[in-house]
Amino acid sequence: MATIELLHIAGCPNSELTLDRLQRAVDNAMPSNAQITYTLVDSAETAARVLFAGSPTILVDGVDLFPTDGRTTDLACRIYLTPNGLAGAPTQQQIEAALAAHG
């Protein structure tokens, strides 16, 4: 069973949207027993302990589902490149494709 974690900061305008898309993608692409942990990153120290690349960050088995060189300890928002341009959350289709590629 995969360990899936959504890292977010307080007040992130894209956390809930990403969580919703992630849940639907997991339901479509993974075994029904996959659980998602929703983790608040509330300090630079917390961000330094986890693989945080801005809010929201999706980790599967401790690996960023959308890897970048952008790891940060700043409590900041993250930008994703989507088929429609830059956005604060990946599309559900992007998440499903990344989950499938992750194996």
C-alpha atoms as one frame of an Amber mdcrd trajectory, in Angstrom:
protein
   0.000   0.000   0.000   1.355   3.406  -0.993   1.813   6.181   1.538   0.257
   9.345   0.113   0.713  12.701   1.803  -0.456  16.171   0.863   1.725  18.849
   2.443   0.134  22.288   2.737   0.416  25.589   4.550  -2.358  27.344   6.445
  -4.500  29.456   4.184  -3.238  27.926   0.950  -5.948  28.688  -1.623  -5.155
  25.493  -3.582  -4.931  22.874  -0.830  -8.581  21.823  -0.795  -8.789  21.733
  -4.601  -5.637  19.605  -4.756  -6.904  17.287  -2.016 -10.175  16.807  -3.911
  -8.369  16.073  -7.193  -5.884  13.798  -5.436  -8.663  11.803  -3.766 -10.482
  11.324  -7.076  -7.222  10.372  -8.826  -6.367   7.847  -6.102  -9.872   6.393
  -6.303  -9.441   5.962 -10.077  -5.824   4.844 -10.251  -4.912   3.023  -7.044
  -6.121   0.224  -4.773  -9.082   1.128  -2.613  -7.049   0.812   0.574  -4.804
   3.807  -0.242  -5.024   6.494   2.431  -4.166  10.174   2.057  -2.573  12.069
   4.933  -3.185  15.833   4.991  -0.197  17.458   6.723   0.088  21.088   7.789
   3.540  22.598   7.302   3.487  25.336   9.926   7.131  26.378  10.255  10.426
  26.549   8.389  11.670  23.774  10.669   8.803  21.495   9.641   9.381  22.336
   5.964  13.060  21.442   6.360  12.185  17.998   7.796   9.923  17.014   4.897
  10.291  17.135   1.129   8.419  20.441   0.794   8.378  22.327  -2.509   5.617
  24.773  -1.659   1.950  24.329  -0.927   0.477  21.991  -1.958   3.097  19.256
  -2.364   2.007  15.666  -3.037   4.291  12.898  -1.764   3.904   9.221  -2.602
   6.096   6.914  -0.522   8.106   9.999   0.469   8.783  11.056  -3.134   7.449
  14.278  -4.673   4.885  13.242  -7.286   5.913  16.284  -9.378   9.663  16.528
  -8.683  11.446  19.841  -9.072  14.612  21.460  -7.805  12.354  23.812  -5.867
  12.555  22.384  -2.347  12.000  25.187   0.152  11.670  25.971   3.827   9.533
  29.018   2.979   5.847  28.748   3.812   4.893  29.562   0.240   2.511  28.498
  -2.489   3.584  26.189  -5.290   2.985  26.628  -9.006   2.332  23.727 -11.407
   2.611  23.691 -15.178  -0.709  22.362 -16.488  -2.088  21.934 -20.018  -3.853
  25.285 -19.486  -0.737  27.124 -18.262   0.539  27.827 -14.767  -1.792  26.958
 -11.902  -1.742  26.475  -8.150  -2.745  22.806  -8.462  -2.102  19.992 -10.917
  -5.098  18.675 -12.835  -6.715  15.402 -11.821  -5.451  13.887 -15.077  -1.888
  14.972 -14.277  -2.148  13.408 -10.832  -3.513  10.160 -12.259  -0.692  10.019
 -14.839   1.926  10.721 -12.163   0.470   8.019  -9.900   0.544   5.529 -12.772
   4.158   6.456 -13.579   5.093   6.097  -9.913   3.944   2.492 -10.068
